[in-house]
Amino acid sequence: MEKILYGTGNLAKLESMKSRLEPLGIALLGLQDLIAEGKSIPKVSEDGNTPLENARQKATAYYEAFRIPVFSCDSGLYFDNVPDEMQPGVHVRNVHGKCLSDDEMIAYYAGLAQKYGNLKARYKNAICFVRDEAHIYEAMEPSMESEPFLLMDRPHSAIRKAGFPLDSLSVDMKSGQYYYDLPSDRLEQVAVEDGFLEFFRKVLALKK
């Protein structure tokens, strides 16, 4: 098994990616594993303009700190039929130089949906893998995008979860249900990781 660091502190993401990459002979470590070893995690600015720029910043920073193969991912929110200057991209919570609270985010994005009609949205995802200084691989492919969904002009009537304000506006296009009303197995399908799996298949093939 090849040990690779996944540059994330999100344990749910780590466990999900572990199960997907294990059949490829990859054993993932997380940042929490390094903290448990007494290592300090560097702060990364993540001030890029695209998911790929942010993924690259994180992966290269963690490689410089730990000198082991590492990959990082990042995502941005994008709408169909909205002017470029209105696209949130990687700045989902930061609007016009202000970091929005959960309530402010709901009000702002509900307002966009009222202005442009219920918004067809998707999360675009990117990955950067640093094996060493001479071998850096990255991608931001359509296969890595989430399924499209609708962002509505009215939030869910009963449920709101702190830290995930846009889920209260998000509706699954296949069922017409708010994300909060989806069964857990369907909710897991909304963020598909097949694109990341194919990325590592290609990277491993290059090594041979």
Secondary structure per residue as TSV (DSSP state, phi and psi in degrees):
chain	resnum	aa	ss	phi	psi
A	1	M	-	360.0	133.6
A	2	E	E	-90.1	125.5
A	3	K	E	-87.0	126.9
A	4	I	E	-133.3	138.2
A	5	L	E	-84.3	129.8
A	6	Y	E	-98.1	113.1
A	7	G	-	-75.6	71.3
A	8	T	-	-146.7	148.4
A	9	G	-	-100.3	2.1
A	10	N	-	-84.7	107.5
A	11	L	H	-65.5	-33.4
A	12	A	H	-65.1	-42.8
A	13	K	H	-65.0	-39.8
A	14	L	H	-62.2	-47.7
A	15	E	H	-65.6	-39.7
A	16	S	H	-63.3	-44.9
A	17	M	H	-69.1	-34.4
A	18	K	H	-56.2	-47.8
A	19	S	H	-66.9	-30.4
A	20	R	H	-77.3	-34.9
A	21	L	H	-94.2	-16.8
A	22	E	G	-56.7	-41.1
A	23	P	G	-62.1	-18.2
A	24	L	G	-87.9	1.5
A	25	G	T	84.3	25.5
A	26	I	E	-111.4	125.8
A	27	A	E	-106.6	117.3
A	28	L	E	-90.5	140.5
A	29	L	E	-107.8	153.6
A	30	G	E	-116.0	168.8
A	31	L	H	-60.3	-32.2
A	32	Q	H	-63.9	-31.9
A	33	D	H	-64.4	-38.1
A	34	L	H	-72.3	-36.3
A	35	I	H	-61.7	-40.0
A	36	A	H	-63.9	-25.1
A	37	E	T	-85.7	1.6
A	38	G	T	88.7	11.7
A	39	K	-	-89.4	147.9
A	40	S	-	-91.6	136.9
A	41	I	-	-94.4	123.4
A	42	P	-	-68.9	148.4
A	43	K	-	-83.5	135.1
A	44	V	-	-115.4	135.0
A	45	S	-	-68.1	-36.4
A	46	E	-	50.5	51.4
A	47	D	-	-108.1	23.5
A	48	G	-	-70.8	167.2
A	49	N	S	-96.7	-6.5
A	50	T	S	-136.8	160.1
A	51	P	H	-56.7	-37.1
A	52	L	H	-66.6	-39.9
A	53	E	H	-61.9	-41.5
A	54	N	H	-68.4	-41.3
A	55	A	H	-61.0	-40.2
A	56	R	H	-65.5	-42.9
A	57	Q	H	-58.8	-45.4
A	58	K	H	-67.7	-47.4
A	59	A	H	-63.4	-43.5
A	60	T	H	-68.9	-36.2
A	61	A	H	-65.3	-43.1
A	62	Y	H	-69.6	-34.7
A	63	Y	H	-65.5	-44.4
A	64	E	H	-60.9	-33.7
A	65	A	H	-76.7	-37.9
A	66	F	H	-117.2	-15.5
A	67	R	-	55.6	41.1
A	68	I	S	-132.0	156.0
A	69	P	-	-56.1	134.3
A	70	V	E	-147.7	146.1
A	71	F	E	-131.6	153.3
A	72	S	E	-135.9	155.2
A	73	C	E	-124.8	159.0
A	74	D	E	-152.6	163.0
A	75	S	E	-141.8	161.8
A	76	G	E	-143.0	154.5
A	77	L	E	-100.1	130.8
A	78	Y	E	-135.4	142.5
A	79	F	E	-113.7	149.3
A	80	D	T	-81.0	146.2
A	81	N	T	59.8	36.5
A	82	V	S	-125.9	137.5
A	83	P	-	-55.4	148.5
A	84	D	G	-53.9	-38.4
A	85	E	G	-70.2	-12.7
A	86	M	G	-98.9	-4.4
A	87	Q	-	-70.3	126.7
A	88	P	-	-70.2	-37.6
A	89	G	B	54.3	-129.5
A	90	V	T	-82.2	-6.0
A	91	H	-	-102.8	51.5
A	92	V	S	-62.3	-41.8
A	93	R	S	-93.1	-17.2
A	94	N	E	-101.4	113.0
A	95	V	E	-125.9	124.5
A	96	H	T	53.4	39.5
A	97	G	T	80.7	5.0
A	98	K	E	-116.9	136.7
A	99	C	E	-85.2	114.9
A	100	L	-	-81.8	145.0
A	101	S	-	-74.1	171.3
A	102	D	H	-56.9	-47.0
A	103	D	H	-63.9	-38.5
A	104	E	H	-67.7	-35.8
A	105	M	H	-64.4	-44.6
A	106	I	H	-61.5	-43.9
A	107	A	H	-64.8	-42.2
A	108	Y	H	-66.0	-49.8
A	109	Y	H	-74.9	-30.7
A	110	A	H	-64.0	-36.6
A	111	G	H	-64.4	-39.5
A	112	L	H	-62.5	-41.3
A	113	A	H	-65.3	-35.6
A	114	Q	H	-66.9	-37.1
A	115	K	H	-73.6	-43.7
A	116	Y	H	-104.8	0.4
A	117	G	S	88.6	160.0
A	118	N	S	-51.0	128.0
A	119	L	E	-89.7	127.5
A	120	K	E	-79.8	120.6
A	121	A	E	-128.1	163.0
A	122	R	E	-157.2	155.2
A	123	Y	E	-99.1	123.5
A	124	K	E	-94.5	130.7
A	125	N	E	-115.8	150.0
A	126	A	E	-136.5	158.3
A	127	I	E	-140.1	144.1
A	128	C	E	-133.2	127.3
A	129	F	E	-119.6	121.5
A	130	V	E	-108.4	107.8
A	131	R	E	-82.3	-43.3
A	132	D	E	-162.4	-176.2
A	133	E	T	-59.7	-30.2
A	134	A	T	-93.1	-9.0
A	135	H	E	-132.6	96.6
A	136	I	E	-123.9	126.0
A	137	Y	E	-122.3	138.2
A	138	E	E	-149.7	157.4
A	139	A	E	-160.0	150.8
A	140	M	-	-143.5	82.3
A	141	E	-	-105.4	154.8
A	142	P	G	-55.7	-30.9
A	143	S	G	-67.5	-13.2
A	144	M	G	-95.8	-1.4
A	145	E	S	-78.4	153.5
A	146	S	-	-70.7	165.6
A	147	E	-	-63.0	145.8
A	148	P	-	-65.3	148.3
A	149	F	E	-143.8	172.2
A	150	L	E	-105.1	135.7
A	151	L	E	-103.9	117.5
A	152	M	-	-92.3	167.3
A	153	D	S	-90.7	-0.8
A	154	R	S	-131.8	130.5
A	155	P	-	-73.9	164.3
A	156	H	-	-53.0	138.3
A	157	S	S	-72.4	-21.7
A	158	A	S	-126.4	-24.1
A	159	I	-	-119.4	137.0
A	160	R	-	-150.1	131.2
A	161	K	-	-114.0	128.3
A	162	A	T	-57.8	134.1
A	163	G	T	89.0	-12.3
A	164	F	-	-130.1	57.3
A	165	P	G	-64.3	-35.3
A	166	L	G	-72.6	-18.8
A	167	D	G	-61.2	-28.2
A	168	S	G	-73.1	-14.7
A	169	L	T	-104.0	-7.4
A	170	S	E	-91.7	133.5
A	171	V	E	-125.2	132.5
A	172	D	E	-69.8	125.4
A	173	M	T	-70.2	-28.1
A	174	K	T	-73.5	-41.3
A	175	S	T	-102.7	-19.5
A	176	G	-	76.5	10.9
A	177	Q	-	-95.6	147.7
A	178	Y	B	-61.8	149.6
A	179	Y	G	-53.8	-37.9
A	180	Y	G	-65.5	-18.7
A	181	D	G	-98.8	-1.4
A	182	L	S	-76.1	145.2
A	183	P	-	-65.2	154.3
A	184	S	H	-60.0	-36.2
A	185	D	H	-68.5	-34.3
A	186	R	H	-72.6	-37.6
A	187	L	H	-62.8	-36.5
A	188	E	H	-66.0	-27.5
A	189	Q	H	-75.9	-17.0
A	190	V	H	-63.8	-38.5
A	191	A	S	-104.9	97.0
A	192	V	-	-89.3	137.8
A	193	E	-	-107.8	12.1
A	194	D	H	-60.8	-35.4
A	195	G	H	-63.1	-37.7
A	196	F	H	-68.8	-36.3
A	197	L	H	-62.8	-44.6
A	198	E	H	-65.2	-36.6
A	199	F	H	-57.1	-47.2
A	200	F	H	-72.7	-30.3
A	201	R	H	-59.6	-43.8
A	202	K	H	-66.7	-42.4
A	203	V	H	-63.3	-43.1
A	204	L	H	-66.3	-33.8
A	205	A	H	-66.5	-35.4
A	206	L	H	-66.6	-27.8
A	207	K	H	-73.6	-26.0
A	208	K	-	-75.5	360.0
